[in-house]
Amino acid sequence: MGAPLFILGALFLGLSLGCSASLELRPTQAVLTRMPATESVTSVAPTRNNTPQHAFSAGVALIDPTLTEAPRPSAATPACQEGLRYLADITVPDGTIVASGEAIDKQWQVENSGTCNWNERYRLRRISGPPLDAPDEQALYPARSGTQAVIQVLLVAPPDPGTYRSAWQAYNPQGEPLATPFMSKFWLQPQTHN
C-alpha cells in the first residue's frame, strides 16, 4: 500500500516542479517499466526539456508527463487585396440626352473582385465634373468579396444646355482608390418654347 502512495506523491511532486507562467502542461501517456527489485531509488538527470525522470525501488519506473510551450497564434494576418471591376452601365448610358432640371439616377454594376469585404468605411467620391446636386462623397454599397453590387449616384441635370461629365471613384478606408474612375456622360439639349 505504501508504494502506490509513494508513486502518486512523486508524480504529483514531479508535475508541480518546473512549471512557469510561460509554459503549459501537456500530459503525455505515462510509461511504466518493470525494474529489478534489487535496485534502489535513483534520480535520473532531467531530459532536454527539463522533465525529471525518477526510478523507484518498487520495481516501476515512471516517466513524468512532459512540459511543452503552448503554441502561439500567428501575429501577422495577411492583408486582404482590394479590387473593383466595372461590369456595366445599368441606367443612363453615356450619350443619353436629358432635360434641364431632370433627376438622373445613375447606376453602375460592379464586382468586388478583391478579397476584402466592403463595409460602411468604403467610400465613393466625385473626382471631377460639376456636383450636379450630388454630395461629393457617399458610402460605397457594402459587398462581400466576389459578389456583385450596384453603385448609385443621384444627380440633377443643370439648367444650361451642353455636355456634362461626372467622374466617380471608389476608395478603401485608408483612402486608396480601388479601381479606375466611373464616368457618366450626358447631354442637355436646349429647350424650345412654343
C-alpha positions as CSV (number, residue, x, y, z in Angstrom):
1,M,0.0,0.0,0.0
2,G,2.9,2.3,0.7
3,A,4.4,2.0,-2.8
4,P,1.3,3.2,-4.7
5,L,1.0,6.2,-2.4
6,F,4.7,7.0,-2.8
7,I,4.4,6.8,-6.6
8,L,1.3,9.1,-6.6
9,G,3.2,11.5,-4.3
10,A,6.2,11.5,-6.5
11,L,4.0,12.0,-9.6
12,F,2.3,15.0,-8.0
13,L,5.6,16.5,-7.0
14,G,7.1,15.9,-10.4
15,L,4.1,17.7,-12.1
16,S,4.3,20.7,-9.8
17,L,8.0,21.3,-10.2
18,G,9.4,23.4,-13.1
19,C,6.1,25.0,-14.2
20,S,6.2,28.6,-15.1
21,A,3.8,31.2,-16.5
22,S,5.1,30.8,-20.0
23,L,4.8,27.0,-20.1
24,E,1.6,25.0,-20.5
25,L,1.4,21.4,-19.1
26,R,0.7,19.0,-21.8
27,P,0.5,15.5,-20.3
28,T,1.6,12.6,-22.3
29,Q,1.0,8.9,-21.6
30,A,2.9,7.7,-18.6
31,V,5.3,4.7,-19.3
32,L,5.6,2.0,-16.7
33,T,8.6,-0.3,-16.9
34,R,9.3,-3.2,-14.6
35,M,12.7,-2.8,-12.8
36,P,14.6,-5.4,-10.9
37,A,13.6,-5.3,-7.2
38,T,17.2,-5.1,-6.1
39,E,17.7,-1.5,-7.4
40,S,17.4,1.4,-5.1
41,V,15.6,4.7,-5.7
42,T,17.6,6.9,-8.1
43,S,17.0,10.2,-9.7
44,V,17.9,10.4,-13.4
45,A,19.2,13.6,-14.9
46,P,16.5,15.9,-16.4
47,T,15.7,15.5,-20.1
48,R,16.3,18.1,-22.7
49,N,13.1,19.9,-21.9
50,N,13.8,19.8,-18.1
51,T,11.4,17.0,-17.4
52,P,12.7,15.0,-14.4
53,Q,12.7,11.2,-14.6
54,H,12.6,9.1,-11.4
55,A,13.2,5.4,-10.8
56,F,11.6,3.7,-7.8
57,S,12.7,0.6,-5.8
58,A,9.2,-0.7,-6.1
59,G,10.3,-2.1,-9.4
60,V,8.5,0.5,-11.5
61,A,10.0,3.4,-13.4
62,L,7.7,6.4,-14.1
63,I,8.5,8.9,-16.8
64,D,6.7,12.2,-15.9
65,P,4.5,13.9,-18.4
66,T,6.4,16.4,-20.4
67,L,6.1,20.2,-20.3
68,T,6.0,22.0,-23.6
69,E,5.4,25.5,-24.7
70,A,1.9,26.3,-25.8
71,P,1.6,27.2,-29.5
72,R,1.4,30.9,-30.1
73,P,-1.0,32.4,-32.5
74,S,0.5,33.9,-35.6
75,A,0.8,37.7,-35.1
76,A,0.8,38.5,-38.8
77,T,-2.6,38.2,-40.6
78,P,-2.2,38.5,-44.3
79,A,-3.8,41.7,-45.6
80,C,-6.7,41.3,-48.0
81,Q,-6.4,42.5,-51.6
82,E,-8.6,45.4,-52.8
83,G,-10.4,45.1,-56.1
84,L,-13.3,46.5,-58.0
85,R,-14.3,45.5,-61.6
86,Y,-16.7,47.6,-63.7
87,L,-19.3,45.4,-65.3
88,A,-21.9,47.6,-67.0
89,D,-23.9,50.8,-67.0
90,I,-27.4,49.9,-65.7
91,T,-29.0,53.3,-66.2
92,V,-28.3,56.5,-68.2
93,P,-25.7,55.1,-70.7
94,D,-23.1,57.5,-72.0
95,G,-24.6,59.9,-74.5
96,T,-28.1,60.0,-73.0
97,I,-30.0,63.2,-73.7
98,V,-31.7,64.6,-70.7
99,A,-33.9,67.7,-70.0
100,S,-32.8,70.6,-67.9
101,G,-33.5,70.0,-64.2
102,E,-34.2,66.3,-64.8
103,A,-33.4,63.9,-61.9
104,I,-30.8,61.3,-63.0
105,D,-30.5,58.1,-61.2
106,K,-27.1,56.8,-62.4
107,Q,-26.2,53.2,-61.6
108,W,-23.2,51.0,-62.4
109,Q,-23.0,47.3,-62.0
110,V,-19.6,46.3,-60.4
111,E,-18.0,43.3,-58.8
112,N,-15.9,43.3,-55.6
113,S,-13.0,41.5,-57.3
114,G,-10.7,41.6,-54.3
115,T,-10.5,39.6,-51.1
116,C,-11.6,42.5,-48.8
117,N,-15.3,42.9,-47.9
118,W,-16.6,46.4,-48.4
119,N,-18.2,47.9,-45.3
120,E,-19.5,51.3,-44.3
121,R,-16.0,52.7,-44.3
122,Y,-15.6,52.3,-48.0
123,R,-16.4,55.5,-49.9
124,L,-17.4,56.7,-53.3
125,R,-16.1,60.2,-54.2
126,R,-16.8,62.6,-57.1
127,I,-13.3,63.3,-58.5
128,S,-14.3,65.6,-61.5
129,G,-17.2,67.3,-63.1
130,P,-19.8,69.6,-61.6
131,P,-21.6,68.5,-58.5
132,L,-25.0,68.2,-60.2
133,D,-26.7,68.4,-56.8
134,A,-25.0,65.2,-55.6
135,P,-22.8,65.0,-52.5
136,D,-19.0,65.0,-53.1
137,E,-18.7,61.7,-51.2
138,Q,-21.0,58.9,-50.1
139,A,-20.8,55.4,-48.7
140,L,-19.9,52.7,-51.2
141,Y,-22.5,50.0,-51.3
142,P,-21.4,47.1,-49.0
143,A,-20.3,44.0,-50.8
144,R,-18.6,40.8,-49.8
145,S,-15.6,39.6,-51.7
146,G,-16.5,38.0,-55.0
147,T,-20.1,39.4,-55.1
148,Q,-21.7,42.0,-57.4
149,A,-23.1,45.3,-56.3
150,V,-24.8,48.3,-57.8
151,I,-23.2,51.7,-57.3
152,Q,-25.8,54.5,-57.4
153,V,-25.4,58.3,-57.6
154,L,-28.4,60.6,-57.7
155,L,-27.8,63.7,-59.9
156,V,-29.8,66.6,-61.2
157,A,-29.3,68.0,-64.7
158,P,-28.1,71.6,-64.7
159,P,-30.3,74.4,-66.3
160,D,-27.8,75.2,-69.1
161,P,-27.6,73.1,-72.3
162,G,-24.3,71.4,-73.0
163,T,-22.3,68.2,-72.5
164,Y,-21.7,67.2,-68.9
165,R,-19.4,64.6,-67.4
166,S,-19.3,63.3,-63.8
167,A,-16.5,61.0,-62.7
168,W,-16.6,59.0,-59.5
169,Q,-14.0,56.7,-57.8
170,A,-14.3,54.1,-55.0
171,Y,-11.9,54.3,-52.1
172,N,-10.9,51.9,-49.3
173,P,-10.9,53.0,-45.6
174,Q,-7.2,54.1,-46.0
175,G,-8.2,56.5,-48.8
176,E,-6.6,54.4,-51.6
177,P,-8.5,54.1,-54.9
178,L,-10.0,50.6,-55.7
179,A,-10.1,50.9,-59.5
180,T,-10.3,53.4,-62.3
181,P,-13.0,56.1,-62.1
182,F,-16.6,55.6,-63.3
183,M,-17.8,58.2,-65.8
184,S,-21.2,59.4,-66.6
185,K,-21.5,61.5,-69.7
186,F,-24.8,63.0,-70.8
187,W,-26.1,65.9,-72.9
188,L,-28.6,68.6,-72.2
189,Q,-30.5,69.9,-75.2
190,P,-31.6,73.4,-75.4
191,Q,-35.3,73.6,-74.7
192,T,-37.5,75.1,-77.3
193,H,-40.6,77.1,-76.2
194,N,-43.7,77.0,-78.4
